[in-house]
């Protein structure tokens, strides 16, 4: 009887703890549990190709990299891990890309159960969507679109890889890389990532398209899919939302401008044709800006101007509410538009003839500042723990918090401290620095009083 009462007492306190915790805290705890379980599975002998097991820190690093859809690795995915280990990684990538709360919704739907208020709040934290759209309907559409894109990508990749590998291997490779691309994870079963196929146009094209679709954000896919569906059925449709138009405009602008910049600053090997140089530039820019993390050129051999350009792209990232990382291009756009408004002495920040709310502008600045602050702290610590060039350390940290996965080749040789810094950076990048900050330091409602104003000198 004593033990039963004790168990009930513990369960009661756990329920109360969850009830009093913010959705972000519970989401973070859920990710931590998944990471620890997965790291344990990846460390067992059955997960390694040699059957010798993997050190727990390396398994933890891999699990965090997969669930955050980053793609940084300390051991080669294709040669070190067995099929069982690779399946765990791909499952983590899919879970992390969609957000594990979407899988919770699937369970509720499968058993015809209604979601609790707390579950709905956690889902809203993990998926960005307009309030007027029903959350369950939205999730159904996301899952359907994800399946269509990943299956199509896998089929095309398998077809184009067939001439390089046996049928079974090409099919598996196609599935693995399609899932990795759509979830902007950058994990590859090839030791050189995509360097061996850098001049194969169909493969490059499929990877660029699939990763771009994944990086736009689920609402952009939902928005575009709804308009396309309405037009096919002959229904009157509205224009794309302001958010979708901004994301698409930023995506196209960044791809074009950054591709030309990377091409102009030179990165190709001797004997490469003009078309091949442009294709490699486009692929690498797409990989960095969508935060996918595949590389078709040796990142470690790039000059500083190339590395700085890629760092900027990784920092900005792609669309909000999708599989991509970075501060998000909409966040960067809001900050840029607010600066333009200040220069033009306008009191409001406008986009596509619409005015942005003060909360959106404030949150955008907070995300940029917090992300930059963490990059500075992490890079500073790593200058102490690692004997590497600063540009390479800055690249590694930005890649981690942007959940990109590109590296100059130093990841596997990092010290224990360095690996821990990168692990924490990847986790912060996945949850979001602003979400973590609000969860840790939220002190309740806004105070009913206000202090008197004062002036300080700035600029």
VENQUI-V639866 format. One record per residue. RES is the residue in one letter. PHI is phi in whole degrees, 0 to 359 (NA if undefined). D_LAST is the distance of its C-alpha to the last C-alpha in Angstrom with 1 decimal. Layout:
RES,PHI,D_LAST
RES,PHI,D_LAST
This chain:
X,NA,69.0
X,299,66.6
X,294,64.9
X,296,64.7
X,296,63.1
X,294,60.6
X,297,59.6
X,298,59.3
X,297,57.2
X,293,54.8
X,297,54.6
X,298,53.9
X,289,50.9
X,295,49.6
X,299,49.8
X,294,48.0
X,297,45.3
X,293,44.8
X,293,44.9
X,271,42.2
X,272,40.0
X,284,37.3
X,304,38.2
X,297,35.5
X,297,37.1
X,291,40.5
X,300,39.4
X,298,37.9
X,297,41.2
X,298,43.2
X,298,41.4
X,297,41.9
X,297,45.6
X,300,46.0
X,298,44.3
X,294,46.5
X,296,49.7
X,294,48.8
X,297,47.9
X,296,51.3
X,293,53.1
X,289,51.4
X,274,52.4
X,283,56.2
X,304,58.5
X,296,59.2
X,273,55.7
X,256,55.8
X,296,57.9
X,276,59.5
X,71,60.3
X,254,58.8
X,83,56.0
X,230,52.2
X,308,50.3
X,299,48.7
X,297,45.1
X,292,45.5
X,293,47.0
X,297,44.2
X,301,41.6
X,295,43.6
X,296,44.0
X,295,40.2
X,298,39.5
X,284,42.1
X,291,41.3
X,270,37.5
X,52,38.7
X,270,36.7
X,105,39.4
X,290,38.6
X,227,41.9
X,252,43.4
X,226,46.9
X,293,48.1
X,296,48.8
X,289,51.7
X,264,53.7
X,278,52.8
X,267,53.3
X,283,56.6
X,302,57.0
X,299,56.7
X,296,53.4
X,293,52.0
X,293,53.1
X,297,51.2
X,297,48.0
X,292,48.5
X,292,49.1
X,296,45.9
X,298,44.0
X,295,45.5
X,295,44.9
X,291,41.3
X,294,40.7
X,279,42.2
X,91,41.2
X,294,44.1
X,294,44.0
X,294,45.4
X,288,48.4
X,296,48.8
X,298,49.0
X,301,51.7
X,296,53.7
X,301,53.6
X,294,54.6
X,297,57.4
X,258,58.9
X,54,58.3
X,255,56.3
X,275,53.6
X,281,50.2
X,286,49.1
X,299,46.0
X,296,44.4
X,295,45.2
X,295,43.8
X,295,40.5
X,294,40.3
X,295,41.2
X,297,38.4
X,291,35.9
X,267,37.2
X,230,37.6
X,274,35.1
X,203,37.1
X,294,37.1
X,296,38.8
X,286,41.5
X,269,42.9
X,298,45.5
X,295,44.4
X,293,47.9
X,299,48.4
X,299,44.9
X,296,45.8
X,301,49.2
X,296,47.7
X,302,45.2
X,294,48.0
X,296,50.2
X,297,47.6
X,300,46.7
X,298,50.5
X,298,51.0
X,294,48.1
X,292,48.9
X,293,52.7
X,297,52.2
X,299,49.9
X,295,52.4
X,296,55.3
X,293,53.7
X,297,52.5
X,298,56.0
X,296,57.6
X,284,55.5
X,274,55.8
X,301,59.6
X,285,60.3
X,257,58.5
X,225,59.8
X,300,62.8
X,305,62.8
X,300,62.1
X,291,59.2
X,293,57.7
X,293,57.8
X,297,56.3
X,297,53.6
X,298,52.9
X,295,52.5
X,300,50.4
X,284,47.9
X,291,47.8
X,296,46.8
X,297,44.3
X,289,42.8
X,297,42.6
X,273,41.0
X,47,38.6
X,266,39.9
X,79,40.7
X,290,43.7
X,223,46.5
X,269,50.0
X,261,49.8
X,296,48.8
X,258,46.7
X,57,45.2
X,248,45.7
X,296,46.0
X,288,49.8
X,240,49.5
X,296,46.4
X,254,48.5
X,270,50.4
X,302,48.9
X,301,50.4
X,294,49.2
X,301,45.6
X,296,45.7
X,299,46.9
X,296,44.3
X,296,41.5
X,294,42.8
X,295,43.5
X,292,40.2
X,295,38.3
X,299,40.3
X,292,39.6
X,275,35.8
X,294,35.4
X,109,35.8
X,296,39.0
X,292,38.1
X,297,37.7
X,296,41.1
X,297,42.5
X,299,41.1
X,295,42.4
X,296,45.7
X,293,46.4
X,296,45.9
X,297,48.1
X,297,50.7
X,297,50.9
X,292,51.3
X,295,54.1
X,266,55.8
X,72,55.5
X,267,53.2
X,287,50.6
X,236,47.1
X,276,43.6
X,287,40.7
X,301,38.6
X,296,36.0
X,300,32.4
X,300,31.6
X,297,34.4
X,297,33.4
X,295,29.8
X,298,31.0
X,295,33.6
X,296,31.3
X,295,28.7
X,300,31.7
X,295,33.3
X,297,30.1
X,294,29.1
X,300,32.7
X,292,33.2
X,295,30.0
X,291,30.0
X,297,33.7
X,295,33.5
X,293,30.7
X,295,32.7
X,296,35.8
X,292,34.2
X,274,33.0
X,74,36.5
X,209,37.9
X,277,41.5
X,281,44.7
X,301,47.1
X,91,49.5
X,280,47.3
X,284,47.7
X,301,45.0
X,297,45.6
X,296,45.5
X,297,42.2
X,294,40.7
X,297,42.4
X,295,41.0
X,296,37.5
X,298,37.7
X,298,39.3
X,289,36.7
X,294,33.7
X,299,35.5
X,297,36.1
X,284,32.5
X,287,30.9
X,275,33.6
X,59,33.3
X,286,37.0
X,98,37.1
X,288,40.2
X,229,40.1
X,252,42.4
X,229,41.1
X,285,40.7
X,297,37.0
X,295,37.6
X,263,38.4
X,287,35.4
X,281,33.1
X,294,29.4
X,294,28.2
X,297,30.6
X,297,29.6
X,295,25.8
X,299,26.7
X,293,28.8
X,301,26.3
X,298,23.8
X,296,26.8
X,294,27.9
X,294,24.5
X,291,24.4
X,76,28.1
X,235,30.2
X,285,31.3
X,277,30.9
X,73,34.1
X,229,36.1
X,268,37.1
X,276,33.9
X,243,31.0
X,81,27.3
X,287,24.5
X,86,26.5
X,293,25.7
X,291,25.5
X,298,22.7
X,299,20.8
X,295,21.8
X,297,20.5
X,297,17.0
X,297,17.2
X,295,18.7
X,292,16.2
X,296,13.4
X,298,16.0
X,296,16.7
X,295,13.2
X,299,13.2
X,273,16.8
X,59,16.0
X,261,18.5
X,275,18.9
X,236,20.7
X,258,20.6
X,243,23.9
X,212,26.1
X,51,29.6
X,61,29.7
X,230,29.0
X,263,26.2
X,275,24.7
X,288,24.8
X,298,21.9
X,299,23.5
X,295,23.4
X,296,19.7
X,298,19.0
X,295,21.5
X,298,20.2
X,296,16.8
X,296,18.8
X,298,21.1
X,298,18.5
X,294,16.8
X,295,20.2
X,295,21.7
X,299,19.1
X,298,19.5
X,292,23.2
X,301,23.2
X,296,21.4
X,297,23.8
X,296,26.8
X,295,26.1
X,297,25.6
X,298,28.9
X,288,30.7
X,293,29.8
X,274,31.8
X,272,34.6
X,240,35.1
X,263,35.9
X,224,34.3
X,296,31.8
X,300,28.2
X,299,28.0
X,288,31.1
X,292,29.9
X,298,26.6
X,299,28.9
X,296,31.3
X,295,28.8
X,296,27.0
X,298,30.6
X,288,31.6
X,287,28.8
X,276,29.0
X,48,32.8
X,264,33.5
X,104,36.0
X,286,35.4
X,210,35.7
X,276,36.1
X,102,39.3
X,258,38.2
X,303,38.6
X,295,42.3
X,263,41.7
X,293,39.0
X,288,39.9
X,301,40.6
X,298,37.2
X,298,35.6
X,296,37.7
X,295,36.8
X,300,33.0
X,292,33.7
X,300,36.0
X,298,33.4
X,298,30.7
X,297,33.3
X,294,34.1
X,299,30.5
X,297,30.0
X,284,33.2
X,285,32.6
X,108,28.9
X,299,26.2
X,291,25.3
X,298,29.0
X,294,29.6
X,298,26.8
X,296,28.0
X,295,31.6
X,280,30.9
X,244,28.8
X,292,30.0
X,245,31.1
X,106,32.8
X,288,32.0
X,295,29.0
X,298,29.6
X,282,31.2
X,253,29.2
X,226,25.6
X,282,23.6
X,290,22.5
X,281,19.0
X,212,16.5
X,240,13.0
X,227,10.2
X,270,7.1
X,231,3.8
X,77,0.0
